[in-house]
């Protein structure tokens, strides 16, 4: 379902998403996203750093907004094993590249 927002709609500058983008920038947030292996550990880290709660779904929104992709090379991860055994469809995880 596509929203019917007006063309002159502006982003909320006080939203957690805008605060994180302004403080860290897109490239630094991407590096953290790769370093912490996704949204849950990154949200815990940012909640501690920012001294207020950062939802994992805020991180998910940012990663979808900027189309971030992470390369997975660790063959011991359960998700990687599931893809190798063909129990998990890799198309479901667009944000992961399996090598």
Contact map, one row per residue, 1 for C-alpha under 8 A:
111000000000000000000000000000000000000000000000000000000000000000000000000000000000000000000000000
111100000000000000000000000000000000000000000000000000000000000000000000000000000000000000000000000
111110000000000000000000000000000000000000000000000000000000000000000000000000000000000000000000000
011111000000000000000000000000000000000000000000000000000000000000000000000000000000000000000000000
001111101000000000000000000000000000000000000000000000000000000000000000000000000000000000000000000
000111111000000000000000000000000000000000000000000000000000000000000000000000000000000000000000000
000011111000000000000000000000000000000000000000000000000000000000000000000000000000000000000000000
000001111100000000000000000000000000000000000000000000000000000000000000000000000000000000000000000
000011111110000000000000000000000000000000000000000000000000000000000000000000000000000000000000000
000000011111000000000000000000000000000000000000000000000000000000000000000000000000000000000000000
000000001111100001000000000000000000000000000000000000000000000000000000000000000000000000000000000
000000000111111001000000000000000000000000000000000000000000000000000000000000000000000000000000000
000000000011111001100000000000000000000000000000000000000000000000000000000000000000000000000000000
000000000001111101100000000000000000000000000000000000000000000000000000000000000000000000000000000
000000000001111111100000000000000000000000000000000000000000000000000000000000000000000000000000000
000000000000011111110000000000000000000000000000000001000100000000000000000000000000000000000000000
000000000000001111111000000000000000000000000000000000000110010000000000000000000000000000000000000
000000000011111111111100000000000000000000000000000000000000000000000000000000000000000000000000000
000000000000111111111110000000000000000000000000000000000000000000000000000000000000000000000000000
000000000000000111111111100000000000000000000000000000000000000000000000000000000000000000000000000
000000000000000011111111110010000000000000000000000000000000000000000000000000000000000000000000000
000000000000000001111111100000000000000000000000000000000000000000000000000000000000000000000000000
000000000000000000111111100000000000000000000000000000000000000000000000000000000000000000000000000
000000000000000000011111111110000000000000000000000000000000000000000000000000000000000000000000000
000000000000000000011111111110000000000000000000000000000000000000000000000000000000000000000000000
000000000000000000001001111111000000000000000000000000000000000000000000000000000000000000000000000
000000000000000000000001111111100000000000000000000000000000000000000000000000000000000000000000000
000000000000000000000001111111110000000000000000000000000000000000000000000000000000000000000000000
000000000000000000001001111111111000000000000000000000000000000000000000000000000000000000000000000
000000000000000000000000011111111100000000000000000000000000001000010000000000000000000000000000000
000000000000000000000000001111111110000000000000000000000000000000000000000000000000000000000000000
000000000000000000000000000111111111000001000000000000000000000000000000000000000000000000000000000
000000000000000000000000000011111111111001000000000000000000000000000000000000000000000000000000000
000000000000000000000000000001111111110000000000000000000000000000000100000000000000000000000000000
000000000000000000000000000000111111110000000000000000000000000000000000000000000000000000000000000
000000000000000000000000000000011111111011000000000000000000000000000000000000000000000000000000000
000000000000000000000000000000001111111011000000000000000000000000000000000000000000000000000000000
000000000000000000000000000000001111111111000000000000000000000000000000000000000000000000000000000
000000000000000000000000000000001001111111100000000000011011000000000000000000000000000000000000000
000000000000000000000000000000000000011111110000000000010000000000000000000000000000000000000000000
000000000000000000000000000000000001111111111000000000000000000000000000000000000000000000000000000
000000000000000000000000000000011001111111111100000000010010000000000000000000000000000000000000000
000000000000000000000000000000000000001111111110000001110010000000000000000000000000000000000000000
000000000000000000000000000000000000000111111111000001000000000000000000000000000000000000000000000
000000000000000000000000000000000000000011111111100000000000000000000000000000000000000000000000000
000000000000000000000000000000000000000001111111110011000000000000000000000000000000000000000000000
000000000000000000000000000000000000000000111111111111000000000000000000000000000000000000000000000
000000000000000000000000000000000000000000011111111110000000000000000000000000000000000000000000000
000000000000000000000000000000000000000000001111111000000000000000000000000000000000000000000000000
000000000000000000000000000000000000000000000111111110000000000000000000000000000000000000000000000
000000000000000000000000000000000000000000000011111110000000000000000000000000000000000000000000000
000000000000000000000000000000000000000000000011011111000000000000000000000000000000000000000000000
000000000000000000000000000000000000000000000111011111100000000000000000000000000000000000000000000
000000000000000100000000000000000000000000110110000111110100000000000000000000000000000000000000000
000000000000000000000000000000000000000000100000000011111110000000000000000000000000000000000000000
000000000000000000000000000000000000001101100000000001111111000000000000000000000000000000000000000
000000000000000000000000000000000000001000000000000000111111100000000000000000000000000000000000000
000000000000000110000000000000000000000000000000000001111111110000000000000000000000000000000000000
000000000000000010000000000000000000001001100000000000111111111000000000000000000000000000000000000
000000000000000000000000000000000000001000000000000000011111111100000000000000000000000000000000000
000000000000000000000000000000000000000000000000000000001111111110000000000000000000000000000000000
000000000000000010000000000000000000000000000000000000000111111111000000000000000000000000000000000
000000000000000000000000000001000000000000000000000000000011111111110000000000000000000000000000000
000000000000000000000000000000000000000000000000000000000001111111110000000000000000000000000000000
000000000000000000000000000000000000000000000000000000000000111111100000000000000000000000000000000
000000000000000000000000000000000000000000000000000000000000011111110000000000000000000000000000000
000000000000000000000000000000000000000000000000000000000000001111111000000000000000000000000010000
000000000000000000000000000001000000000000000000000000000000001101111100000000000000000000000010000
000000000000000000000000000000000000000000000000000000000000000000111110000000000000000000000111100
000000000000000000000000000000000100000000000000000000000000000000011111000000000000000000000011100
000000000000000000000000000000000000000000000000000000000000000000001111100000000000000000000001111
000000000000000000000000000000000000000000000000000000000000000000000111110000010000000000000001111
000000000000000000000000000000000000000000000000000000000000000000000011111000000000000000000000011
000000000000000000000000000000000000000000000000000000000000000000000001111110010000000000000000000
000000000000000000000000000000000000000000000000000000000000000000000000111110011000000000000000000
000000000000000000000000000000000000000000000000000000000000000000000000011111011000000000000000000
000000000000000000000000000000000000000000000000000000000000000000000000011111111000000000000000000
000000000000000000000000000000000000000000000000000000000000000000000000000111111100000000000000000
000000000000000000000000000000000000000000000000000000000000000000000000000011111110000100000000000
000000000000000000000000000000000000000000000000000000000000000000000001011111111111000000000000010
000000000000000000000000000000000000000000000000000000000000000000000000001111111111100000000000000
000000000000000000000000000000000000000000000000000000000000000000000000000001111111111100000000000
000000000000000000000000000000000000000000000000000000000000000000000000000000111111111111000000000
000000000000000000000000000000000000000000000000000000000000000000000000000000011111111000000000000
000000000000000000000000000000000000000000000000000000000000000000000000000000001111111100000000000
000000000000000000000000000000000000000000000000000000000000000000000000000000000111111110000000000
000000000000000000000000000000000000000000000000000000000000000000000000000000000111111110000000000
000000000000000000000000000000000000000000000000000000000000000000000000000000100110111111010000000
000000000000000000000000000000000000000000000000000000000000000000000000000000000010011111111000000
000000000000000000000000000000000000000000000000000000000000000000000000000000000010000111111100000
000000000000000000000000000000000000000000000000000000000000000000000000000000000000000011111100000
000000000000000000000000000000000000000000000000000000000000000000000000000000000000000111111100000
000000000000000000000000000000000000000000000000000000000000000000000000000000000000000011111111000
000000000000000000000000000000000000000000000000000000000000000000001000000000000000000001111111100
000000000000000000000000000000000000000000000000000000000000000000111100000000000000000000001111100
000000000000000000000000000000000000000000000000000000000000000000001111000000000000000000001111110
000000000000000000000000000000000000000000000000000000000000000000001111000000000000000000000111111
000000000000000000000000000000000000000000000000000000000000000000000011100000010000000000000001111
000000000000000000000000000000000000000000000000000000000000000000000011100000000000000000000000111
